Amino acid sequence: MNVNKVLTKDYEKRTLGEHGKNKPNTNPIQTQYKANSKPIQTQNEPNQTQFQAKCTLSKPFLFFTFLCPGYNLAMQTWTIQKLLNWITEHFTDKGIDSPRLSAELLLSHVLTMERIELYTQFDKPVVKDQRDRLHDLVKRAGRHEPICYLTGRTEFYSLQLEVCPDCMIPRPETELLVERAIEFLRSRAGTQFVCDLCTGCGCIAVAIAKNSPDARIIATDISDAALNVAAKNIEKYQLKDRIRLLCGDLFEPLVPQLDVDKFDLIVCNPPYVSAAEFEKLDKSVKDYEPKLALFAGDDGLNIYRRVIEKAAQFLKPDAALMLEIGFTQGPAIKELLEQAGAFAEIKIEKDLRDNDRIAAAIKISS
Ligand SMILES: C[S@@+](CC[C@H](N)C(=O)[O-])C[C@H]1O[C@@H](n2cnc3c(N)ncnc32)[C@H](O)[C@@H]1O
């Protein structure tokens, strides 16, 4: 994962259509992940000016009454609409990405509502218990803790997945890898064996399994804690019979597997942030997401070297290796694949922002 990916602003992609099929706004370097999906706009939603015109008390005073619920001197009735507006403003002041969307996600999480329901119940008062929970989350979000960790979930490839600080938050760019993997598997008949290296919360494995009924997947990760999250996501989508989790360093846990020793497809979204990039990561990424999921040595290529060196021995002839890559890494990865001498049809594919995003290659028949 490189700066451009680790840090991508997911919700911008959602404005481009499902799985990013349409042409995006171009924004080559994204520096921070944004929450998953665009803010809901409704006719009922007042704009900021309308809202401010309704406020008779000063902004700092009202803010104080929310952030210090014991001191509700203004005797405010905190409705969904009021809270949404205040939190949005607070997040804007704090420089939080997608402030309105982030406010919606936190509020709908605390109220256990769908986001759209916030807008159909704008005038509903929010009770003190809920406000107390909300104000804790708002404070943490204000310190740049990712919204997905605060709510414990995210959306990936139209799936609702559990996440926590033990695993990286899946990025929308990774959906392109899933898309290509599914296409490749559809072109092959019969049961297909897939290996998902560095599975994290299991997003790639779950998305492939949901969309490729004949796929049998082994997913590995060196982090036991991340695999616990993957297990919950696999369970949620009832894929336990088709996805097997193994803990260990890249291919290492596969060696004793006697049932599958060659795969039709290996996919991998490894850590790919270089030392220089790591220093520049946004606070929400650097301080909260696991370093193990981000950092990959001085040049960010450590894991790729090891995967590419070993992959061919685990692939059937004409099987594919597909890697997510950082936007600066295309030429280096292409060279690594060429030097391995085991691959043909080596391709680097760009994402919707015109950045190198995927490397794919076919194992040469021997
Ligand atoms: C960039 S995250 C990707 C997670 C998930 N596949 C996704 O796309 O969101 C990289 C994952 O690789 C795992 N990892 C790091 N080094 C590893 C290694 N040597 N062997 C296996 N997994 C590793 C981390 O624990 C982390 O879950």
PDBQT file of the ligand as one rigid body, heavy atoms in Angstrom, charges set to zero:
ROOT
HETATM    1  C1  LIG A 401      -2.084  -3.379   2.889  1.00  0.00    +0.000 C 
HETATM    2  S1  LIG A 401      -2.780  -4.462   4.066  1.00  0.00    +0.000 S 
HETATM    3  C2  LIG A 401      -3.962  -5.236   2.988  1.00  0.00    +0.000 C 
HETATM    4  C3  LIG A 401      -5.110  -5.832   3.695  1.00  0.00    +0.000 C 
HETATM    5  C4  LIG A 401      -6.248  -6.265   2.766  1.00  0.00    +0.000 C 
HETATM    6  N1  LIG A 401      -5.811  -7.266   1.825  1.00  0.00    +0.000 N 
HETATM    7  C5  LIG A 401      -6.789  -5.060   2.018  1.00  0.00    +0.000 C 
HETATM    8  O1  LIG A 401      -6.669  -5.040   0.790  1.00  0.00    +0.000 OA
HETATM    9  O2  LIG A 401      -7.351  -4.154   2.629  1.00  0.00    +0.000 OA
HETATM   10  C6  LIG A 401      -1.441  -5.612   4.159  1.00  0.00    +0.000 C 
HETATM   11  C7  LIG A 401      -1.661  -6.818   5.070  1.00  0.00    +0.000 C 
HETATM   12  O3  LIG A 401      -0.464  -7.610   4.960  1.00  0.00    +0.000 OA
HETATM   13  C8  LIG A 401      -0.184  -8.203   6.196  1.00  0.00    +0.000 C 
HETATM   14  N2  LIG A 401       1.244  -8.550   6.180  1.00  0.00    +0.000 N 
HETATM   15  C9  LIG A 401       2.302  -7.738   6.363  1.00  0.00    +0.000 A 
HETATM   16  N3  LIG A 401       3.442  -8.439   6.224  1.00  0.00    +0.000 NA
HETATM   17  C10 LIG A 401       3.088  -9.714   5.928  1.00  0.00    +0.000 A 
HETATM   18  C11 LIG A 401       3.815 -10.913   5.670  1.00  0.00    +0.000 A 
HETATM   19  N4  LIG A 401       5.152 -10.914   5.671  1.00  0.00    +0.000 N 
HETATM   20  N5  LIG A 401       3.134 -12.050   5.412  1.00  0.00    +0.000 NA
HETATM   21  C12 LIG A 401       1.774 -12.038   5.418  1.00  0.00    +0.000 A 
HETATM   22  N6  LIG A 401       1.024 -10.948   5.652  1.00  0.00    +0.000 NA
HETATM   23  C13 LIG A 401       1.677  -9.790   5.894  1.00  0.00    +0.000 A 
HETATM   24  C14 LIG A 401      -0.588  -7.160   7.216  1.00  0.00    +0.000 C 
HETATM   25  O4  LIG A 401      -0.847  -7.745   8.459  1.00  0.00    +0.000 OA
HETATM   26  C15 LIG A 401      -1.822  -6.552   6.551  1.00  0.00    +0.000 C 
HETATM   27  O5  LIG A 401      -2.985  -7.190   7.012  1.00  0.00    +0.000 OA
ENDROOT
TORSDOF 0
